[in-house]
Amino acid sequence: MSLAVASRYARALADIVSSGKLQADAVIEQLRGFRALQTGSTELRNILVSPAVPVRKKLAATGRLADQLGFSPVLKNFLNVVIGHGRIAMLGEILVSLEAQLDERRGIVRAAVTSARPLDLPQRNEVEAALAKATGKRVFGEYAVDETLIGGMVARVGSRVYDGSVRGQLQAMRGRLVRS
């Protein structure tokens, strides 16, 4: 249920961003900054989440922080709505959903790429170009290293997995041998 609620708030903000009133990357960065403050400060978290604190005090605290972070009036209003409806504890889920919705609207997919060794920039560009060709969308990779792959890499784009690792090839070979 909370994912559906988070998705509704994210969709509303994504609609505003898509209309050109706000820049997508700036909105995401500002919300990340606010989220980091929220999770990093026990006092702020208690103020925002506690039902004992009146909504007007929550809005005042958030307003001061939003001013310090340079939020646009539209983004401040969005936070006020989220707080007013008692959903500020869901800000992390809203942010994840917002990023996914904005990516989808911009024709972007995120790829989780795990390689046996760190990839340099030209290799990353090559991987992203190959995945863009396979998916038909712009690809942004998020890279990690897993030495247990032995060699090669594994890329996850949504629910699709592209396994070019030595470990994956060995497992596939083992499966074929077991079936024979």
N, C-alpha and C positions, 0 to 999 in steps of 0.2 A: 504494500500500500504506500509506503513512504517514497518508493521510487516513482510511483505514478504522480504523487503530489509534487515531488521535486521536479519531475519532468514538466509539469504544468507551469511552475514558476519559471523554469529555464526557457520554456517555449515562449512565454510572454516577453522575457527579456531578449531572447533571440529575435523575436519579431521587431522589437524596437531597434536593435542593432542592425538588422537587415534592412530596415527602412532608411538607414543612413544617418540616423540621429547620433549614433555613437560609433566609435571604431572598435571592432571586435577584439583585437589584441589588447587594446588599452583596458577595455572592460574586464577581460579575463585576468590581466595582470593586477588590476586594482582589487578585484574580488579575491584573488589569491593572497594579496597583501593583507586585506582585511581578515581573511580566514586564518592566516598565519598569526596575526595579532590575537584573534579569538582563541586559537588553540594554545598559543604560547603564554597567555596571561590567565591565570586561575581567577583573578579578580574580575576581569572583563567577562570571562566565560560565565562566572556565577551571576553577574549582573544581568547578562543577556538571557540566560536560561532559567533563572529562578522565577517561579511564579509569585514570590513574595515582593519582588521589585516591580513597582508600577511601570506600565508601558511608557509613560511620559519620561521617566528617568532613563529607561533603556534607549528611547529615541534621542534624548539629549546627549547621552554618552556616545551613541553611534554618530550623531551629527557632528560632534566635536572631532571624532576620529576621521570621519569622512572628509571634513574640511582640511584636516592636517594631511590627509592622503591625496587631496586634490580631486576628489570625486566630482563628477558632473552632477547637476541638479537631478537629472533623470536617474542616475545610479543611486543617489542618496534617497530618492523617493522609492526606488525598488527595495532598498534595504529597509526603509520605514514600513513598507507593505509587508515584507517578510517578517519583521519583528512584530508588527501589529497583529498579524495572524498567528503568532506564536510558533513560527517555523524557522527561527534563526539557527536552531540546533541542526537543521538539515542543510545548512549552507554548503557543506562539503559535497553532498549529493547533488544539490542544485548546480554547483560549479562543474562537476563532472558531466552532468546532463547538458549544461549550457555549451561546454566545449564540444561535445559530440554533435549537438544540433547545429552549431555554427560550422563545424567541419563539414558536416553533410551538406549544408546549404552552399558552402564554398567549393564543393567538389573535392574535398580533402579526405584522405584516409590516413590513419596512424598505423604504422607497422612496428611491431616489437621484433627487433632483429637481435638475435643472439649468435655470436660467433665464437670460435675457439680462441681467437686472438683479437686484440683491439684493431679496429679498422681505421685507416687514415681517411682524410676528407675525400680524396678522389675515389677511394673504394666505397665510401658511404654514398657518394653521388651516383656511382655506378649501380649500386644496389637499389637505390631509390628510383633510378631511371628504369631498371628492369621491372621493378614492382609496379611502377606507373604504367608501363606497357602492358603488364599482365592484368591490371585492374581497370585501366582506362581512366584513372583519377590521379590527382597530384598526391604524392606520398611524402609524409614526414616520418622519418625513422626515429625510433627511440632505441638506443643501442646498449647492449650488455655483453659481457664476456662470460663464457662457461667453458672452462678447459676440458670438461668431460665430453664435449662434442668431438674431441680428438682433432678434427679438422672441419673446414667448411662452416656453414651457418644454417640457422633456422629462422624463418621470418613468419610472423603471424599477422595477418591482415584481417581484422574482424574474426570470423570463425574459420577462416581458411588458413592452412599451414603449408608453407613451402619449406620442405626439409631437404637441404642439400648438405647435410652433415655426414661425416664418416660414420658416426654412431648410428644415425638413422638408416644409412645404407646397410650397415652390418645387421641391424635389427630386421630390416626388410629381407635380407638374405637368409637370416636365421628362420624367419617365418616361412619363406619359400621352401627351405630345406625340410622343415618340420612337416609341411603339407605334402611333400613328395614321398 
